[in-house]
Amino acid sequence: MATDAEFTLPSNEFPLGTVFTELPDVVVQLERVIPVTKGVVPYFWVRGTESDSIVDQFSEHPGVRDIRAIDHVESEYLLRCEWTSGYDSVLDALNVPEIVLLSAIGTAEEWTFELRGESREAIAAFRDYCHDHGVRVTLTELHALRPLDAKLDLTDGQREALTLAYDRGYFNSPRDTTLAEMADELDVSQQALGARLRRGNRRLIEQALTESRS
C-alpha cells in the first residue's frame, strides 16, 4: 500500500543548511530532485532575504560540489546545487524509484521532508538506509495514501497537536504554555511536535483558502 511519511533532520546535518549560519531567518525549499550520473542535482529556493550574492552565504561543505544562482524575484532566489559523488546524505536515500520526495523545507531549526513510498517497506528501507549511514532522520508522521478529495484533511497527529495547543493556550499572546511542555505531555520530541503544528496549520490555511475561492 502506498504510504506518505514525514521525516525531520537537524538543519546543520544537511549541506544546504550552512546558509542558516549567515541568514538564520530564511526558509529553504527544494524545488525538485533530478538523478544524474554523478549524483543528485536539486533546484531550491531561498526565501526571506535580499543579498547581493546569495551563493556567498553558503559555507563550504564536503557534500557540495557547486552552487549556482539561477534567478531571483525580490527576496526569493532560485539556486542549483550539485552534490559530490560518494557523499552519504538524505538525498542518496531518496534516489530510488520506490520513493518520491513530495516536499522539503528547511529552517534554522530543522528540515522537514515529506515522502511517498510505494509501500511501508519502502519507507522503512529509506529510514534504515539513513540510520545505517549516520543520517539522523526522525519519523514524525506516517499514514496511508489519501484520496484526492481528502488531501487537505489533518492527520491524527496534526489534529492531536493542534487540539492540545489550542486547549493549553499555546496560540494566545502571550502564550500560556511552551512547546517543551506540550511535547512532554504527548511524549514526543519538540522537533516532532513543531513539525506537526506547522504542517497542520498549513493544511488548515490551504483548506480555508480553497473554500473561499470556490
C-alpha positions in Angstrom: 0.0 0.0 0.0 1.3 3.4 -0.9 2.3 5.4 2.2 3.1 9.0 2.9 5.6 9.9 5.6 7.2 12.9 7.2 10.7 13.0 8.5 12.7 15.7 10.1 16.5 16.3 10.1 18.6 18.8 12.1 19.4 21.8 9.9 23.1 21.5 10.2 23.2 17.9 9.0 22.0 18.8 5.5 24.5 20.5 3.2 22.2 23.4 2.3 21.8 24.1 6.0 25.0 26.1 6.0 23.1 29.1 4.8 21.4 29.4 8.2 24.7 30.4 9.8 24.7 33.7 8.0 21.0 34.0 7.4 19.1 32.4 10.3 15.7 33.7 9.3 15.5 32.4 5.7 13.5 29.4 4.5 14.9 27.0 2.0 12.6 24.9 -0.1 13.7 22.2 -2.6 12.0 22.6 -5.9 12.7 19.2 -7.4 15.4 16.4 -7.3 16.9 15.1 -10.6 19.1 12.0 -10.5 22.1 12.3 -12.8 25.1 10.1 -13.5 27.4 11.8 -10.9 24.9 12.2 -8.1 21.8 14.3 -7.4 21.1 17.8 -8.6 18.4 19.7 -6.7 17.0 23.0 -7.5 15.9 25.0 -4.5 14.6 28.4 -3.3 15.9 30.6 -0.6 13.2 32.9 0.7 13.2 35.8 3.1 16.4 37.8 2.4 17.9 40.2 -0.1 21.5 39.7 -0.8 24.0 40.9 -3.5 25.4 37.4 -3.7 23.2 34.7 -2.2 25.8 32.0 -3.1 28.4 33.5 -0.8 26.0 32.9 2.2 26.6 29.2 1.9 29.7 27.8 3.7 31.8 25.1 2.2 30.5 21.6 2.8 32.1 18.3 1.9 29.0 17.1 0.1 28.6 20.1 -2.2 30.5 20.4 -5.5 28.9 23.6 -6.8 26.0 26.1 -6.0 24.9 28.5 -8.7 22.3 31.2 -8.7 19.7 30.7 -11.5 17.3 33.6 -11.0 15.6 35.7 -8.3 12.4 37.7 -7.8 12.7 40.3 -5.0 13.6 38.3 -1.8 13.3 34.8 -3.4 16.3 33.2 -5.1 16.3 30.1 -7.2 19.6 28.1 -7.0 21.1 24.9 -8.3 23.3 22.6 -6.3 25.4 19.7 -7.4 26.4 17.0 -4.9 29.8 15.3 -4.9 29.8 11.5 -5.6 30.2 9.2 -2.6 28.8 11.6 0.0 26.1 10.0 2.1 23.1 12.2 2.7 19.3 12.0 2.8 19.2 12.7 -0.9 21.1 9.5 -1.6 18.4 7.6 0.3 15.8 9.3 -1.9 17.5 8.3 -5.1 15.5 5.1 -5.6 12.4 4.5 -7.7 10.2 3.4 -4.8 10.4 6.7 -3.0 9.2 10.2 -4.2 10.1 13.4 -2.5 6.9 15.5 -2.2 8.4 18.5 -0.4 11.4 19.5 1.6 11.5 22.7 3.7 14.5 23.9 5.8 14.7 26.4 8.6 17.4 27.2 11.1 15.7 24.7 13.4 15.3 21.7 11.2 14.5 20.2 7.8 11.1 18.6 7.1 10.9 16.1 4.3 7.5 14.8 3.1 7.9 11.5 1.2 5.7 9.0 -0.6 6.7 5.3 -0.8 5.2 2.6 -2.9 4.8 0.6 0.3 5.5 0.9 4.0 8.5 -1.4 3.3 9.9 1.3 1.0 9.6 3.9 3.8 11.2 1.5 6.3 14.1 0.9 3.8 14.6 4.7 3.5 14.7 5.1 7.3 17.1 2.1 7.7 19.5 3.5 5.0 19.6 6.8 6.8 20.3 5.3 10.1 23.0 2.9 8.7 24.8 5.9 7.1 24.6 8.2 10.1 21.8 10.5 8.7 19.8 11.4 11.8 16.2 11.5 10.4 13.2 11.3 12.8 9.9 9.9 11.6 7.1 12.4 12.7 4.2 11.2 10.5 3.1 8.0 8.7 -0.2 7.3 7.1 -1.8 5.6 4.1 -2.3 7.4 0.9 -5.5 9.6 0.9 -7.9 10.2 -1.9 -7.6 13.5 -3.8 -10.7 15.0 -2.1 -9.3 14.3 1.3 -5.8 15.6 0.7 -6.3 18.6 3.0 -7.5 16.6 5.9 -5.4 16.7 9.1 -3.6 13.6 10.1 -4.3 12.2 13.6 -1.0 13.5 14.8 -1.6 17.0 13.5 -5.2 17.1 14.9 -3.9 16.0 18.3 -1.1 18.6 18.3 -3.4 21.4 17.2 -6.1 20.5 19.7 -3.7 20.3 22.6 -2.0 23.6 21.6 -5.4 25.3 21.4 -6.6 23.9 24.7 -3.4 24.8 26.5 -3.3 28.4 25.2 -0.3 28.0 23.0 -1.8 30.3 20.4 -2.6 33.0 23.0 -0.5 36.2 23.2 1.4 35.8 25.5 1.4 32.0 25.4 0.1 30.1 28.3 2.3 27.1 27.7 5.5 26.1 25.8 6.4 23.7 23.1 8.5 21.8 25.5 5.6 21.3 28.0 3.3 20.1 25.3 5.9 17.8 23.8 6.4 16.2 27.3 2.6 15.7 27.6 2.4 14.0 24.2 5.7 12.1 24.8 7.3 13.3 21.6 10.3 15.5 20.8 9.9 19.3 20.5 11.0 18.9 16.8 8.3 16.4 16.0 5.6 18.5 17.7 6.8 21.6 16.0 6.6 19.9 12.6 3.1 18.6 13.3 1.9 22.1 14.2 3.4 23.7 11.1 2.0 21.0 8.8 -1.4 21.2 10.5 -1.6 24.9 10.3 -0.6 24.9 6.6 -3.3 22.3 5.8 -5.9 24.4 7.6 -4.9 27.6 5.8 -4.9 25.7 2.4 -8.4 24.4 3.1 -9.7 27.8 4.2 -8.2 29.5 1.1 -9.6 26.7 -1.2 -13.1 27.1 0.2 -13.0 30.9 0.0 -12.1 30.7 -3.7 -14.7 28.1 -4.6 
